[in-house]
Amino acid sequence: MKRNYYLLAGLAITGVLSAVTLLGFFWTPYDSAAMSADKFLAPCPAHLFGTDNFGRDIFSRVMEGAGTSFLIALCTVAIGAAGGVLLGAVTGYFGGLADEILIRVGDALTAFPSILLALVVISLLGPGKPVNLILSLGLVFIPSFARVTRAAYAEAREVNYVKSVRLMGASHARVILVHILPNTLPVLLSALTIGFNNAVLAEASMSYLGIGVTPPDASLGYMLSEAQSVFGRAPWYALTTGGVMILFLFGVGLIGEGLRSREGDAL
């Protein structure tokens, strides 16, 4: 029962934050880009997170920036998971030379930090565009999902029920998609939560460096970069922006921990 609380707490935290973030796509208390004379206002009922050095409402900017950051992270994980699961499933199931090549390429890529690889890719595609950021991070995330999927399929292909359906004449595609994939979902779901958190941090890092999301679009990473320069006068800018990011990552991490606990109980 205690382990289930991880999952429940994670779902509650991410559910509330996701609802506020989704609301930010359609409505914010103030125009996130509107400047005013009320600069460096501390948090108050009129401005829950205060205002920044341009008099902009930080809560409105956090709502919009969180939506941008999390949407980019979702698209990044979708690309990485789609490519990685397909590649890992095929190589893990069939083995052979393709499997050896995947292992060697994966080992070579893991020798370099993912952020460094993303910097190289985005420098080729062009910085400052969310689409290029999604593509660069998505390509970088493919090997990690491929390794997880490859290990799951390499283990599953030796299980008796898989051998039985193959002897009964089931096609390779049916075995891969119908008989093995559902049994690898617990592992993949756990990998998705980790990948999502890594994608949020990667996007924030790229935007913080000024090569990810740039104005007029809002992003938590770029907002943290802005907050650093005014931390002495408006510490609430960095604390609220960073706090929202940390709380969301914490919630997703709890979901991942809950899924791993359920998987361990099942075993």
Residue pairs with C-beta under 8 A, 6 or more apart in sequence:
3 258
3 261
3 262
3 265
4 258
4 261
4 262
6 254
6 255
6 257
6 258
6 261
7 254
7 255
7 257
7 258
7 259
7 261
7 262
8 258
9 251
9 254
10 251
10 252
10 253
10 254
10 255
10 256
10 257
10 258
11 251
11 255
12 251
13 247
13 248
13 250
13 251
13 254
14 248
14 251
14 252
14 255
17 66
17 244
17 247
17 248
17 251
18 70
20 63
20 66
21 63
21 66
21 67
21 70
22 67
23 63
24 60
24 63
24 64
24 66
24 67
25 67
28 57
28 59
28 60
28 63
28 64
29 48
29 57
29 59
29 60
30 47
30 56
30 57
30 60
31 60
32 56
32 57
32 60
32 61
32 63
32 64
32 65
32 218
33 56
33 216
34 56
34 57
35 54
35 55
35 56
36 51
36 55
36 56
37 55
38 47
38 51
38 55
39 51
39 52
39 53
39 54
39 55
40 50
40 51
40 52
40 53
40 230
40 233
40 234
41 47
41 50
41 51
41 55
42 50
42 236
43 49
43 50
43 236
43 240
44 50
47 57
47 58
47 59
48 59
49 57
49 58
49 59
49 62
49 236
49 237
49 240
49 241
50 58
50 234
50 236
50 237
50 240
51 57
51 58
51 234
52 58
52 61
52 226
52 227
52 230
52 234
52 237
53 226
53 229
53 230
53 233
53 234
58 236
58 237
58 240
58 241
59 240
61 218
61 223
62 220
62 223
62 240
62 241
62 244
64 218
65 218
65 219
65 220
65 222
65 223
65 241
66 220
66 244
66 245
66 248
68 130
68 213
68 217
68 218
68 219
68 220
69 200
69 203
69 204
69 207
69 213
69 219
69 220
69 221
69 245
70 200
70 248
72 130
72 133
72 134
72 137
72 199
72 203
72 213
73 196
73 199
73 200
73 203
74 196
74 199
75 134
75 138
76 134
76 137
76 138
76 141
76 199
76 202
76 203
77 141
77 192
77 195
77 196
77 199
78 138
79 134
79 135
79 137
79 138
79 139
79 141
79 142
80 137
80 138
80 139
80 140
80 141
80 142
80 144
80 145
80 195
80 199
81 141
81 145
81 188
81 191
81 192
81 195
83 138
83 139
83 142
83 145
83 146
84 141
84 142
84 143
84 144
84 145
84 146
84 147
84 148
84 149
85 145
85 146
85 149
85 188
87 102
87 142
87 146
87 149
87 150
88 102
88 145
88 146
88 147
88 148
88 149
88 150
88 151
88 152
88 153
89 149
89 150
89 153
89 176
89 180
89 181
90 98
90 176
91 98
91 99
91 101
91 102
91 146
91 150
91 153
92 99
92 149
92 150
92 151
92 152
92 153
92 154
92 157
93 153
93 154
93 157
93 172
93 175
93 176
93 180
94 172
95 154
95 157
99 150
99 154
102 146
102 150
103 150
105 143
106 143
106 146
106 147
109 117
109 143
110 143
114 140
114 141
114 198
114 202
115 202
115 205
115 206
117 140
118 136
118 137
118 140
118 202
118 206
119 206
119 211
121 135
121 136
121 139
121 140
122 132
122 133
122 136
122 206
122 211
122 212
123 211
125 132
125 135
125 136
126 132
127 210
127 211
127 212
128 211
128 212
128 214
130 212
130 213
130 217
133 203
133 206
133 212
133 213
137 199
137 202
137 203
137 206
140 202
141 195
141 198
141 199
144 191
144 195
145 188
145 191
145 195
148 187
148 188
148 191
149 184
149 188
152 180
152 184
152 187
152 188
153 176
153 180
153 184
156 162
156 180
156 183
156 184
157 180
161 179
162 175
162 179
162 180
165 174
165 175
165 179
166 175
170 178
170 179
186 259
186 262
186 263
186 266
187 263
189 259
190 256
190 259
190 260
190 263
193 252
193 253
193 255
193 256
193 259
194 256
196 252
197 249
197 252
197 253
197 256
200 245
200 248
200 249
201 249
203 212
203 213
203 219
203 221
204 212
204 219
204 220
204 221
204 224
204 245
205 212
205 221
206 212
206 221
207 213
207 214
207 219
207 220
207 221
207 222
207 225
208 221
208 222
208 224
208 225
209 225
210 222
210 225
212 219
212 221
212 222
213 219
213 221
213 222
214 222
215 222
220 241
220 244
220 245
223 237
223 241
224 238
224 241
224 242
224 245
226 237
227 234
227 237
227 238
227 241
227 242
228 238
230 237
231 237
231 238
